[in-house]
Amino acid sequence: MKQYSYVTLREKPEIKNRAANWFHEKWGVPTEAYLECMDAYLNYENDLGWYLCLDGEKIIGGMGVIENDFHDRKDLSPNVCAVFTEEDYRCQGIAGKLLNLVCEDMAKNGFDTLYLVSDHTSFYERYGWEFLCMVQGDGEPDMTRMYIHKTVR
């Protein structure tokens, strides 16, 4: 199996613009919104991180942590967001390794509970996440699944 590198944006800040564009291409959220969150993280205004998997210099997977991932339960925070692995790289455990990295890093920064919204029904359970409740996505007609992950320290 090929070896990839897993990094936080703080470990590789020079790829910030490329990462923001990559996430924008995957999710359609404006690049500026990603840059704003990434800058706050890089400037140590908060510890809500951004995590990437690289194949050489190519971004092949990533996710971030933000206060709220566009849903009505503002009390459920922080949220893992923008989880994506390039199609050609799926089924290699990349998202799982990134999820574990996020949980470990956030626990070190004092966050023992994380939330995540997704329509997937069995993927996140493999990595210690549990279904919590349904939430209403901003501007979405249907409810979305909310997952919770509690870190054991």
C-alpha positions in Angstrom: 0.0 0.0 0.0 1.3 3.4 -0.9 2.5 5.8 1.8 0.8 9.2 2.1 1.5 12.1 4.4 -1.0 13.3 6.8 -0.6 16.9 7.9 -2.3 19.8 9.7 -2.4 23.1 7.9 -0.2 24.5 10.7 2.5 22.0 9.6 2.3 23.0 6.0 0.9 26.6 5.9 2.3 27.3 2.4 -0.5 25.2 0.9 -3.3 27.2 2.4 -4.5 28.8 -0.8 -4.3 25.5 -2.7 -6.2 23.8 0.1 -8.9 26.4 0.2 -9.4 26.1 -3.6 -9.4 22.3 -3.3 -12.2 22.3 -0.6 -14.1 24.9 -2.7 -14.0 22.6 -5.7 -15.3 19.7 -3.7 -18.1 21.5 -1.8 -18.9 24.7 -3.6 -18.5 26.8 -0.5 -16.7 30.1 -1.4 -12.9 29.9 -1.2 -13.0 33.0 0.9 -14.9 31.2 3.6 -12.3 28.5 3.8 -9.5 31.1 3.8 -11.1 32.9 6.7 -11.3 29.8 8.8 -7.8 28.7 7.8 -6.4 32.1 8.6 -8.0 32.0 12.1 -6.4 28.6 12.7 -3.0 29.6 11.3 -3.0 32.8 13.4 -3.9 30.9 16.6 -7.2 32.7 17.0 -8.6 29.3 17.6 -7.6 25.6 17.5 -10.2 24.5 15.0 -7.9 22.8 12.6 -7.6 21.8 8.9 -6.2 18.4 8.0 -4.9 17.0 4.7 -3.7 13.9 3.2 -1.0 14.4 0.5 0.3 12.1 -2.2 3.5 13.9 -2.8 2.3 17.5 -3.1 -1.1 16.5 -4.4 -4.0 17.0 -2.0 -6.0 13.7 -2.1 -8.1 14.0 1.1 -9.0 16.5 3.7 -11.3 17.8 6.4 -11.6 20.7 8.8 -13.2 21.7 12.1 -15.5 24.7 12.4 -18.0 26.0 14.9 -21.1 25.0 13.0 -21.5 23.1 9.7 -24.5 24.9 8.4 -27.2 23.4 10.6 -29.7 24.5 13.2 -28.1 23.0 16.3 -25.7 25.8 17.2 -25.2 24.1 20.6 -23.5 21.1 19.0 -20.0 22.4 18.4 -17.3 22.1 17.1 -18.1 20.3 13.8 -15.9 18.2 11.6 -16.6 19.5 8.1 -15.7 19.2 4.4 -14.8 15.5 4.7 -13.6 14.4 1.2 -11.3 11.9 -0.4 -10.5 11.9 -4.1 -12.4 9.1 -5.8 -9.3 7.3 -7.1 -7.9 7.2 -3.6 -11.0 5.8 -1.8 -11.2 2.5 0.1 -7.6 2.9 1.4 -8.4 4.2 4.9 -7.5 7.8 4.2 -10.6 9.3 5.6 -10.4 7.1 8.7 -6.8 8.2 9.3 -7.7 11.8 8.9 -10.7 11.4 11.3 -8.4 9.8 13.9 -5.9 12.6 13.4 -8.6 15.2 13.9 -9.9 13.5 17.0 -6.4 13.2 18.6 -5.4 16.7 17.7 -8.7 18.3 18.9 -8.4 16.3 22.2 -4.9 17.7 22.7 -6.5 21.1 22.4 -9.1 20.5 25.0 -12.1 19.4 22.8 -13.3 16.0 24.0 -16.6 16.0 22.0 -16.8 16.6 18.2 -19.9 16.6 15.9 -20.3 15.8 12.3 -23.2 16.0 9.8 -23.5 13.5 7.1 -26.0 11.5 5.0 -23.8 8.4 5.3 -25.3 5.7 7.5 -22.5 3.3 8.4 -19.2 4.9 7.4 -18.4 7.0 10.5 -19.4 4.3 13.0 -16.3 2.4 11.9 -14.2 5.2 13.4 -15.9 5.5 16.8 -18.6 8.0 15.8 -22.2 7.4 17.0 -25.4 8.7 15.5 -26.8 11.4 17.8 -29.9 13.0 16.2 -31.3 14.5 13.1 -30.6 18.2 12.4 -32.0 20.7 10.0 -29.4 21.9 7.5 -29.5 25.6 6.6 -31.7 26.0 3.6 -32.2 22.2 3.3 -35.6 20.7 2.9 -34.6 17.4 4.5 -33.1 16.6 7.9 -29.5 15.4 8.1 -27.8 12.9 10.4 -25.7 14.3 13.2 -22.9 12.2 14.6 -21.0 12.6 17.9 -17.5 11.5 18.9 -16.3 11.6 22.4 -12.5 11.4 23.0 -11.3 9.3 25.9 -8.3 10.9 27.6 
